Amino acid sequence: MAEAQMISVTPELLGELLMNSGYRAEHRQDASGLPVIASATGGISFNIRLGNRALAPAEGFLDFTYLTVIKIDGDFTLERVNEWNRTKRFARLHRSDDFLVVDMDVIAAGGVTERHLRAGLELWDRLLQELVGWLRGETPAGAANAA
């Protein structure tokens, strides 16, 4: 039997997905009142920011973004940022002042399954673990080449 598809997601659904996968899920709101879910993996904090609201009669949001911000000390060149972006397909890295920002969009519009959302979470987790090793110089950005 085919798994049911959803065309939008809610903060509650995403929080439940996180908790069922062994992550914490702390529900918050950003400055504009949009829901944000705070979590962490491997000591790296991240947020889920919900994007575009679904149109009635659907409820929830059509997309969301996984996002983490990492404080950096010293020089971190644009070449290094571009190295990550050249070798990773799903997550973007950019620099903002003394911070590195990593984000990955997930789109529910058009229909996705819960299994698809779990796979996106697993990919996000893997990307963050690879990022930590890459920042430490342990692996080249494209070493795993799957993400």
Secondary structure, DSSP 8 states (H G I E B T S, - for coil): ----EES-B-HHHHHHHHHHTT---EEEE-TTS-EEEEEEETTEEEEEEE-SB--TTS-SBSEEEEEEEEE--S---HHHHHHHHHH-SS-EEEEETTEEEEEEEEE-TT-EEHHHHHHHHHHHHHHHHHHHHHHTTSS-TTSS---
